[in-house]
Amino acid sequence: MEKRNFNRLLEGKKAVITTGARGIGRETAILFAQQGAQVYVGGRNEKTLSETVKEIQKLSPDSRGFVADLSEKEEIESACREILKNERSIDILVNTVGINEQHPLHRYSDRLMEKMIRTNYLSGIYFSRAFLPSMMEKKAGNIVNISSIHGTMTMPGFDIYAGTKGAVNATARAMALDYAPYGIRVNNVSPGLILSDVMMDEIHTYPEGEKRDVFLDMLVKMQPLPPGRMEDIAYAVLYLASDLSAYVTGQTLLVDGGASIKAH
């Protein structure tokens, strides 16, 4: 039996993390660099992205950033061409982007619906389509999507968001079947409540005092365990992106503190 080295799980691997200027993508990019990967990390805000890239390069000097609006197909394809110009192929693709505005369906404009579908669903499709041929050629590759608990179960007001994440989950299952003969695995990580940068932004929209306390109390009670941290999701992505999960494909791993097993 082949012995695997589980000390630096991604030693010598080349990874693309589609957006990582902040939040879960940033935590994942830094963790990947710590584990030996050369990381290409994307972002729309050049200033924030450059700060993240500097942190990553302390751990993995050959890592790079790329600026792209992931709601725009042309910008995604341009970034992929540039990466493939520098690297013959990549080993790991992590599709991390997600945007949400909560409305019942009749209140969504066409423009907002289309932006959410392009960003949350089609961006991962475009990145995957760009990198799959080189993965197929070398008979190895790994794609991990950051999905959401809302792709499996949801709450009022998440109509389009839940739809996009459900589509991510379903497409990953089909891709896992199509590309297993080429040694390519495709999986999803579905976070529950995570105290991410975005969630902290939402918390701070409530004024200090009773309203914020009520909101925080609701967050704590949503799942059996306390709210998750961004690194909890990064660790799950590392598991699926590494040989620790060599026999896992087409799966959606719920990292939700037990929310999905609790009757609300």
C-alpha positions as CSV (number, residue, x, y, z in Angstrom):
1,M,0.0,0.0,0.0
2,E,1.3,3.5,-0.9
3,K,2.3,5.5,2.1
4,R,0.9,9.0,2.1
5,N,2.6,12.0,3.9
6,F,0.0,13.7,6.1
7,N,2.3,16.2,7.6
8,R,2.1,18.9,4.8
9,L,-1.0,17.7,3.0
10,L,-0.7,19.8,-0.1
11,E,3.1,19.8,-0.6
12,G,3.9,20.7,-4.2
13,K,0.2,21.2,-5.2
14,K,-1.0,24.2,-7.2
15,A,-4.4,25.5,-6.1
16,V,-6.8,28.2,-7.3
17,I,-9.1,29.7,-4.8
18,T,-11.6,31.8,-6.7
19,T,-12.1,34.6,-4.2
20,G,-10.1,35.0,-1.0
21,A,-9.5,38.6,-0.3
22,R,-11.4,38.1,3.0
23,G,-13.7,35.6,4.7
24,I,-13.6,31.8,4.3
25,G,-11.6,32.0,1.0
26,R,-8.9,34.0,2.8
27,E,-8.7,31.4,5.7
28,T,-8.6,28.6,3.2
29,A,-5.8,30.2,1.1
30,I,-3.6,30.8,4.1
31,L,-4.2,27.2,5.3
32,F,-3.4,25.8,1.9
33,A,-0.1,27.8,1.9
34,Q,0.7,26.5,5.4
35,Q,0.2,23.0,4.0
36,G,2.7,23.5,1.2
37,A,0.5,24.6,-1.8
38,Q,1.2,27.3,-4.3
39,V,-1.9,29.4,-4.2
40,Y,-3.6,31.6,-6.8
41,V,-6.3,33.6,-5.0
42,G,-8.8,35.9,-6.6
43,G,-10.7,39.0,-5.4
44,R,-12.5,42.0,-6.7
45,N,-11.0,44.5,-4.3
46,E,-7.4,44.9,-5.3
47,K,-6.3,46.6,-2.1
48,T,-7.8,43.9,0.2
49,L,-6.6,41.2,-2.1
50,S,-3.0,42.5,-2.1
51,E,-3.0,42.4,1.7
52,T,-4.1,38.8,1.7
53,V,-1.6,37.8,-1.0
54,K,1.2,39.3,1.1
55,E,0.2,37.1,4.1
56,I,0.1,34.0,1.8
57,Q,3.5,34.8,0.2
58,K,5.1,34.7,3.7
59,L,4.3,31.0,3.7
60,S,4.3,30.2,-0.1
61,P,6.5,32.8,-2.0
62,D,5.3,31.7,-5.4
63,S,1.7,32.3,-4.7
64,R,-0.1,35.0,-6.6
65,G,-3.4,37.0,-6.7
66,F,-5.7,37.8,-9.5
67,V,-8.3,40.6,-9.7
68,A,-11.7,39.5,-11.2
69,D,-15.4,40.2,-10.8
70,L,-16.8,36.7,-10.6
71,S,-20.2,37.7,-11.9
72,E,-18.5,38.4,-15.3
73,K,-17.7,35.5,-17.5
74,E,-15.1,37.3,-19.5
75,E,-13.1,38.3,-16.4
76,I,-13.2,34.7,-15.2
77,E,-12.0,33.3,-18.5
78,S,-9.2,36.0,-18.7
79,A,-8.0,35.1,-15.2
80,C,-8.0,31.4,-16.1
81,R,-6.0,31.9,-19.3
82,E,-3.4,33.9,-17.3
83,I,-3.0,31.2,-14.7
84,L,-2.7,28.5,-17.4
85,K,-0.1,30.6,-19.2
86,N,2.0,30.5,-16.0
87,E,1.2,26.9,-15.0
88,R,0.7,24.0,-17.3
89,S,-2.2,22.8,-15.1
90,I,-3.5,23.2,-11.5
91,D,-4.2,20.4,-9.0
92,I,-7.0,21.9,-6.9
93,L,-9.8,24.3,-7.6
94,V,-11.8,25.8,-4.8
95,N,-14.9,27.7,-5.8
96,T,-15.6,30.0,-2.9
97,V,-17.8,32.9,-4.0
98,G,-21.3,33.5,-2.8
99,I,-23.6,36.6,-2.6
100,N,-27.0,36.9,-1.1
101,E,-29.9,39.3,-0.7
102,Q,-32.9,37.9,1.2
103,H,-36.3,38.5,-0.5
104,P,-39.3,36.4,-1.3
105,L,-39.3,35.6,-5.0
106,H,-41.8,38.2,-6.2
107,R,-39.5,41.0,-4.9
108,Y,-36.4,39.9,-6.9
109,S,-35.5,42.0,-9.9
110,D,-34.3,40.3,-13.1
111,R,-30.9,42.0,-12.6
112,L,-30.4,40.7,-9.0
113,M,-31.5,37.2,-9.9
114,E,-29.2,37.0,-12.8
115,K,-26.2,38.4,-10.8
116,M,-26.8,35.8,-8.1
117,I,-27.0,33.0,-10.6
118,R,-23.9,34.1,-12.4
119,T,-21.9,34.7,-9.2
120,N,-23.0,31.7,-7.0
121,Y,-23.4,29.1,-9.7
122,L,-22.0,29.9,-13.1
123,S,-18.7,31.3,-11.8
124,G,-17.8,27.8,-10.5
125,I,-18.9,26.3,-13.8
126,Y,-16.7,28.7,-15.8
127,F,-13.6,28.0,-13.6
128,S,-14.1,24.3,-13.7
129,R,-14.6,24.3,-17.5
130,A,-11.3,26.2,-17.9
131,F,-9.2,23.9,-15.7
132,L,-10.8,20.5,-16.4
133,P,-9.0,19.7,-19.7
134,S,-5.6,20.0,-18.2
135,M,-6.7,17.9,-15.2
136,M,-8.0,15.3,-17.5
137,E,-4.8,15.2,-19.4
138,K,-2.7,14.4,-16.3
139,K,-5.4,12.1,-14.9
140,A,-5.6,13.9,-11.6
141,G,-7.5,16.9,-10.1
142,N,-9.7,18.0,-7.3
143,I,-12.6,20.5,-7.2
144,V,-14.2,21.7,-4.0
145,N,-17.2,24.0,-4.0
146,I,-18.2,26.2,-1.0
147,S,-22.0,25.6,-1.1
148,S,-24.3,26.3,1.8
149,I,-26.7,24.6,4.2
150,H,-29.4,26.4,2.2
151,G,-28.6,24.1,-0.7
152,T,-30.1,21.3,1.3
153,M,-32.6,23.0,3.7
154,T,-33.5,26.6,4.0
155,M,-35.6,29.4,5.6
156,P,-37.9,32.1,4.3
157,G,-36.3,34.7,2.1
158,F,-33.5,32.6,0.6
159,D,-35.4,31.7,-2.6
160,I,-32.7,32.4,-5.2
161,Y,-29.7,31.9,-2.9
162,A,-31.0,28.4,-2.0
163,G,-31.6,27.6,-5.6
164,T,-28.1,28.5,-6.7
165,K,-26.5,26.5,-3.9
166,G,-28.8,23.5,-4.6
167,A,-27.6,23.7,-8.3
168,V,-24.0,23.7,-7.1
169,N,-24.6,20.5,-5.1
170,A,-26.4,18.7,-8.0
171,T,-23.9,19.7,-10.6
172,A,-21.0,18.4,-8.4
173,R,-22.7,15.0,-8.1
174,A,-23.0,14.8,-11.9
175,M,-19.4,16.0,-12.5
176,A,-18.1,13.5,-10.0
177,L,-19.5,10.7,-12.2
178,D,-18.3,12.3,-15.5
179,Y,-14.7,12.9,-14.3
180,A,-14.0,10.0,-11.9
181,P,-12.4,8.0,-14.9
182,Y,-9.9,10.8,-15.2
183,G,-8.9,10.7,-11.5
184,I,-10.7,13.9,-10.7
185,R,-12.8,14.3,-7.6
186,V,-15.6,16.8,-7.1
187,N,-17.1,17.6,-3.7
188,N,-18.9,20.4,-1.8
189,V,-18.6,21.9,1.7
190,S,-21.9,23.3,3.0
191,P,-21.4,25.8,5.9
192,G,-24.1,26.5,8.4
193,L,-23.8,29.6,10.6
194,I,-20.2,30.8,10.4
195,L,-19.0,34.0,12.2
196,S,-17.4,35.2,8.9
197,D,-16.6,38.7,7.9
198,V,-19.9,38.9,6.2
199,M,-21.9,37.7,9.2
200,M,-20.0,40.1,11.5
201,D,-21.0,42.9,9.1
202,E,-24.6,41.8,9.4
203,I,-24.4,41.7,13.2
204,H,-23.1,45.2,13.3
205,T,-26.1,46.5,11.3
206,Y,-28.0,46.0,14.6
207,P,-27.5,48.8,17.1
208,E,-25.8,47.8,20.4
209,G,-28.4,46.9,22.9
210,E,-31.5,44.7,23.0
211,K,-31.9,44.3,19.2
212,R,-28.4,43.0,18.7
213,D,-28.6,40.8,21.8
214,V,-31.8,39.2,20.5
215,F,-30.2,38.6,17.1
216,L,-27.1,37.1,18.7
217,D,-29.2,34.9,21.0
218,M,-31.0,33.6,17.9
219,L,-27.7,32.8,16.2
220,V,-26.5,30.8,19.2
221,K,-29.7,28.8,19.4
222,M,-29.8,27.8,15.7
223,Q,-27.6,24.8,16.2
224,P,-26.5,22.5,19.0
225,L,-22.9,23.6,18.9
226,P,-21.8,27.3,19.1
227,P,-21.6,29.3,15.9
228,G,-18.7,28.1,13.6
229,R,-15.5,29.9,12.7
230,M,-14.1,30.5,9.3
231,E,-11.2,28.1,10.0
232,D,-13.8,25.3,10.6
233,I,-14.7,25.6,6.9
234,A,-11.1,25.9,5.8
235,Y,-10.3,22.6,7.6
236,A,-13.2,20.9,5.9
237,V,-12.0,22.1,2.5
238,L,-8.5,20.9,3.3
239,Y,-9.8,17.5,4.0
240,L,-11.6,17.3,0.7
241,A,-8.7,18.8,-1.3
242,S,-6.1,16.4,0.1
243,D,-5.4,12.7,0.0
244,L,-7.1,12.4,3.4
245,S,-10.4,12.1,1.4
246,A,-8.9,10.1,-1.5
247,Y,-12.0,7.8,-1.6
248,V,-14.6,10.6,-1.4
249,T,-16.3,12.2,-4.4
250,G,-19.7,13.6,-5.3
251,Q,-20.5,14.4,-1.7
252,T,-21.8,17.5,0.2
253,L,-20.2,17.8,3.6
254,L,-22.4,19.8,6.0
255,V,-20.3,21.7,8.4
256,D,-23.1,23.3,10.4
257,G,-22.7,22.6,14.1
258,G,-25.6,20.2,13.9
259,A,-28.2,22.6,12.5
260,S,-29.3,20.1,9.9
261,I,-30.3,17.5,12.5
262,K,-32.2,19.9,14.8
263,A,-35.9,20.4,14.5
264,H,-36.4,24.2,14.6
